Amino acid sequence: MGAEDNAKNPVEDLADNAKKTFGQADDDEDLKAAGQGDQIKTHSKDGKERTENLLDE
């Protein structure tokens, strides 16, 4: 995994959190759920990349 992937994940996480927050503020359960799902996906991807980086060492 390159530095570009590692830099992209925090940006994705911010976007996912914003989506979830707007869903909460607007009382939009679909948007809130989509943001939460995206956050889970981003965190899983980040964990996978960290594991791969540890195995490469």
FENZISUL-V65700 format. One record per residue. RES is the residue in one small letter. PSI is psi in degrees with one decimal (* if undefined). NEAR is the number of other C-alpha atoms within 12 Angstrom. Layout:
res,psi,near
RES,PSI,NEAR
RES,PSI,NEAR
This chain:
res,psi,near
m,136.6,20
g,173.6,12
a,-30.3,12
e,-41.2,11
d,-42.2,18
n,-32.6,22
a,-29.5,15
k,-33.6,19
n,-44.9,28
p,-34.2,19
v,-43.4,18
e,-40.2,23
d,-40.6,26
l,-43.0,20
a,-41.1,21
d,-42.9,27
n,-38.8,26
a,-42.5,23
k,-44.2,27
k,-43.3,27
t,-43.2,23
f,-36.6,21
g,-39.9,20
q,-45.1,19
a,-36.5,13
d,0.8,14
d,38.8,14
d,97.8,16
e,-34.6,17
d,-44.7,17
l,-41.4,22
k,-46.3,23
a,-38.4,22
a,-41.9,23
g,-41.4,27
q,-41.7,26
g,-41.5,20
d,-38.2,24
q,-42.7,27
i,-43.0,20
k,-44.6,18
t,-42.2,26
h,-36.2,24
s,-42.7,16
k,-41.3,22
d,-43.0,24
g,-39.0,17
k,-44.7,18
e,-38.8,23
r,-41.1,20
t,-44.2,14
e,-39.1,15
n,-38.5,16
l,-38.3,11
l,-28.1,10
d,-19.3,9
e,*,7
